[in-house]
Amino acid sequence: MATQTLTLTAPAKLNLMLRILGRRADGYHELQTVFQLLDFGDSLVFRTSDDHQIHLHCPGVDVSPEQNLVYRAAALLRQASGNTALGAHISVEKRLPAGGGIGGGSSDAATTLLGLNQLWQCGFDLNALAELGRQLGADVPVFVRGHSAFAEGVGERLTTVSIEPRWYLVLTPACHVSTATLFSDPRLTRDSAAITLAALRDRRLNTHWLDTYAGNDFQPLVEDLYPEVRQAREWLAQHAKAFLTGTGACVFAGFESESAAQAVFNARPEGWEGFVAKGVDESLAHRQLAKFAATV
């Protein structure tokens, strides 16, 4: 097989709302959330290799390759394919912070499944890839499927939705939030009311819907444990409604235009990190895959 190279963007996500409904018998938590994909993310380059090995180059990530979700995704896909001779070189350019709650590791893993499924010609459909992704993490399937979604369960039951386009300013405080610590904290509230599917109407979520259901049940606890997160959200809240995303450190606010979001971003305190990105319904990785497939 001739060497092929494929470059994909592993997009960030925001949780536009996140409710904890309760704790299940298996110890996991029952959640409801809205995943909004963004047109910004990590960049992954995949190149087929004939040495039967998986090589990972991921500068700035302080874990061994075998513990990295990208490597684990590649190894899992190869195992599922039944072809142990498959090999690849994978390079990751990180733009998304670890522990930020914007899906960096999960998105990288999903993008690896998508990219290598194409290059290795494994032939798995999205359902099969999403099931593999679920073994790697609860947020991986939404990135595999590549569409903004309303999620239930532990995040694995997905209902595709269309979200009114907005521009988002995301601030990334300099701290790493531990998801495990949050879930085990007795102060975490676990009794929010469920949103019924009827509330999704025609699966189109406009600004009014998002404002009605906005909020993140993890926010009070995260801000108590990590004062830098509270500081960032309170500063951003002077300019627009601001919220925590996921179980990470990042906070965000939505704006009607790129210029409005960029103006606030430019006014941020010195030394604060972040980015401005547009909300999109379809993953950049899926668009890029479609273009690649059309050329081979």
N, C-alpha and C positions, 0 to 999 in steps of 0.2 A: 504493500500500500504506500503510495506517495505521501511524503510529509505534507500535512496541511496545517495552517495556522488560522485561528479564530479569535477575535477580540470582542469581548462582551462587557457591558456595564452592569454591575450588580447594584441595583437601585436601593436607595434608602426608602424607609417607610415611616409614616407617622401614625400613631394611634389617635384618631380624632376624638374618640371617646373610649373609655375602658371601665367596665363595671365588673366587680367580683360578686357573684351571686351566692357563693357558698363553697364549702369544702366537700369533696366527694369521698366516698368510702375508701378509695385507693390512695387518698392523701393529696391528690391533685385538686386544683381549684377550678370551679366552673366559672367561665368568663364570658363576657360579651364585649366585642370591640369592633371598630371600623378601621380597617387598614387603608391608608391613602399612600399610593406609591408616588415617588418623586422622580424628576428627570435629572437626578444627580446621584452619584454613587462611586463605589470602587471600580477599578478597571482590571479585568482579568484577561490574560493572553494565554491561549491553549495551543500547544503544538504537539502533534503526534510524534511518538518515538518508537523506534524498533528495538530498543534494548530491554523491553518488558518491565521497565521500572517507572514509578511515578516520582518525578522530581518537582519539588516545590520551592519557589523563590518568593519569599514574602517578607521583605525588609521592614523592620520596625515592629514586628509582632514577636513578643517574648514567650513563645511556646515552641516545643519541639514540633517538627513537621508531622509526626504521627499523632499529635494531639490537636493539630489544626483542623478545623472543620472542612477546609478545602481538601486537604489530603484524605480525611476520613470519607468525604463524599466520593472522591475519585476511587478509593479502594472499595467502597461499598458498591458502586456502580459496576466496577470490574468484576467483583465477586458475583453480583446478580447476573451479569452477562454470561458467566460460565467460561470466559476466555481469559485465562491468567496471563496470556502473552501480550495483552494490551499494555501500552506504555504512553506516557505523556510528560511534557515539560509544562509547568504551570507557573506563570508569574503574576503576582498580585500587587497592584499599586493601591495602597490604602488611602482613602479620603475620609472614610467614616470612622469615628472613634469607637474603640471598644468600650462596652458598658454604657453606651449612650442611649440605648432604647430605640435606635433607629434601624436596627436589623442588620448591622454590618456583617457579622459572622454568619448569620442565617442566610442572608442574601448571597454571600460568597459561596456558601455550600450549594444553594439551589442553582446558582448560575453555573457551578461546576457540573452538576448533574445534567443540566440542559446542554452545555457546551460539549462535554465529552460524549453524551448520548448521540450527538450529531457527528462528531469527528470519528468516534469509534464505531459508528453505524450499529448501535445496539438495538435500535428499533423499538424502544420502550415508549408508550404513549404518556401523556401528562398524568393520568391516573396512577400508573405504575411508578413514575418518577416522584409524584407527590407522596406515595406510600413509602418509598425509600427515604424521602426527605423527612418524613415524620419520625423516622428512627433516629434522626440526627438532632431534631429540635422542633418544638411546637410551632415556631414561626416559619420554618422552612417551606411547608406546602404552599403558603400564599405566594411566595416568590417563585416557586416552580410553576404555579398556574398563571402567574404573571398579570393579575388584574386586581384592581382595588376591590375590597370585599368586606362584607359584614361577617364576622366570625363568632362562633359559639363553641361550647365545650372547653377544651384547653387551647382553642384557637384553630382546631383542625376541621371543624364543620364550617364550610365557606359558602356564602351566598354572594355571587357577583353583583356589584352595584356600580352605578355611574355617579360620580361626585362632581358637583358644580366646580369648574376650574377656579383655583385660587393660587396666589403666590404665597409661599411660606418663608418666613425668616426663622431659622433654627440656630439657637445658641448652644454651645457645647461647653459647659462648665468643666473645669480641670479636676474632675474626680471620677472614679470608677464605682458605679453602684452595683452591689451584689444582689442579683435577683433572689438567690437562695435565702439571703438574710432578710429580705423583705417578706417573703412568703412565710417565714418561720416566726416573724415578730408578732407577739400577741396583740399589739395595738392595731394591727391591720384589720379594717372593717371588711366583713365577708357576707353582707346581707343586703346588697343593693337590689332594687326591683328590676326584673327582667324586662327588656324591650321585646315586644311581640313582633313577629314577622309582618303582621298587618301594618305596623308602624312604618315599614319600609316602602309602603305604597307601591309604586311601579318600579322600585329598586333604583330610583333616581333621588339622590340626596342633595337638596339645595342648602343654601346658607341658613335658612330658617330652621330646617331639620337639624343641621349640625349645631347651631346655637342652642336649640332646645335640649339636645341630649349631650352636650359637651361636658367634659369633666373626666378625671382620672382618679379612681379610688386609691391609687398608690401615692398620689401627690402629697397629702399631708404628712405621711410617714417619711417619704423621701426627703421632704424639705426639713423635717425635724432632725433626720440623721445627717443630712448633707446641707449645711447652711449656704454653700455656694450655689446650690440649685435654687433655693428660695430667693437669694439675691438676684440671680439672673432672671427668674420669672417675674419678680416684682418690678425690676427695671423695665422689662419688655411690656408688662401690663400697663405702664404709663402711656403706651402708644397703641395698644390693641389688646383684645382678650387673649391671654397667654396661658398655656397649659404645659404640663409634663407629658412626654410621650413614653409609652410602654413602661418598663420597669428600669429605666436607665436614668441618665443625668440630663439629657437634652430637653430643652423647653422650646416651644414654638408659638408663633402667632400667624394668622392668615390675613392676607391683604388682597385688595381688589386688583392691584397692578404690580408689575415688577418694580417700577420706579418708586412706588410707595414703600415696598418692602426694603428696597435697596437704600432709600433715604434713612430709614430707621437703623438699618444695619451699619451704615456709615457713621452714625452718631453714637455707636456703642462705646462703652468705656475702653480705654486703651488696654490692649493685652487680651481682650475677650475674643474667643474664636467662634466661628460659626459659618453659615452660608445661606444664600437665598436660592430657592429652587421652586419650580412649578409643579403643582399636583397634576398627575396624569393617571388615566384609568388603565392604560396598558404599559407594561414593563418595557423599558428600553431594551433589555436583553431579548425579549420576544421579537421586537421590531428588527433588531440586528440579526437574530437567527433567521428570520424570514428572508431578509436580504441575502444572507450567506447561502441559504438553501437554494435560492433562485439562481445562484451563479455556479452551482456544482452539478 
